[in-house]
Amino acid sequence: MALKLSVVIPAYNEEKTIQTILDKVRSVQLTGGVTTEIIVVNDCSRDATEQKVSEYRQKHPETEIAYFRHEVNKGKGAALATGIQKATGDLVIVQDADLEYDPAEFNLLLKPILDGFADVVYGSRFMGGNPHRILFFWHSIGNKMLTFLSNAFTNLNLTDMETCYKMWKADIIKNIQLKENRFGFEPEVTAKISRIPGIRIYEVGISYYGRTYAEGKKINWKDGFRAIYCIIKYNTWAR
């Protein structure tokens, strides 16, 4: 029986890109006969995101797209928690609604799992020879510092803890109680995954087409400080 990949897309005010990313996900041919379901979680967008998703679902009834909406804005982490719990696939991956990550690279993350080596795969923006848009120096330094701090607590050797592209076996991620509502999701899930006995975590290089704040980037310096707090919290007193 073919495996199914659940693609969880958190969306907040992404009317400009949501249909494009749905096109990209829908067009991916997954290796090993793996099928796809798409789960869009609208985190109470104030623009036409809901309308765009509705139009897309009507235009492509053959594509398995589940849609959920938060009645109040809760944050990316909360949207991911909703999507993960609604997923029906054997595997789960996060796909941001912007165009920073390329769904054509799903197969890079799938391979270690299908080959029987991995339970979790991270897509690293800082390894490999794939294209990377050159943007913010301090963001890059911040990401590497957060990854270093996370690694120091988890004893992992990740190069990109903050990456969007994380793929899990569904039974693993569904059994983790997630609490962070915003961008603290990344350090929280990494800390909790790292403590699972016998867990096999792999990392593969991916490309990155980052966007500027003018183009809709939402993360800021406050989220960086929250990430530091979450790294310490979920690796110490909230274990």
Steps between C-alpha positions, in 0.01 A plus 500: 500500500638840399601743771333840525679829570299768680619847400401748773482861377448769768371818336461853631430777247648304209249591226782586259677165519260235631377383160855490364624282786198273461590464131857412592397241758238349270749462215762308701545137396607319814736206484406148610134541409439733796173693471424848634233672704515877553381656823460879505453665838391862468607679815220761485638687199370851443545489124353275227695185594180307573344604170813401307506155660127451435544595136792262466313207654208556263735515201687184603245260655729207419762628745465399866497836680365530854433852628477620860466850641585649838235746611768709674864547404706259710837486323693265273566242770131472581416464129757223468362320805152510344627372166707221654207371700271510193754318282403151383828411328780267602750788477466873574694797364466875558470725195482875555246681285762738366741403223819472706515119479460283190260202527687335211756410768258288706667193352834603652344472845301189415797292390663431841158395637405279206845341505440399861764722662305791649195576714541879469670704227594870516561700182803721559546834327865501604632183344527373144538684171141607436400862421466744790378856472740743667316713753563593863838451669366526854217256426760249387710556812189478718390172342844347551517619861156353575598172337827493698316564828239236419769248412682569827189395694376216275844358414398495133720627217245683287605782271151659475265448793280791387423359156139477387560166329461231762358161406386251763341162511144589598480276806803680645389861455138431593609363838688817592305755704573836338448819700669785311263714295750707305852444368602322820368189328841426344712477817215333689446220251876450461549468876215254536597293195859472622389326822314215331694178566659360186383787277683521169538860378651580161574829323514575126597815312221705343471825307361822648322787325464738795278803486544847645271674748356702211415168334320374809759348735352488852766377743686771697753551779237440769448150362875444530492575873196276538691222324786533753248480784338191343834326449578537869144429616436179307844361569502570876206568732225411249650168393 
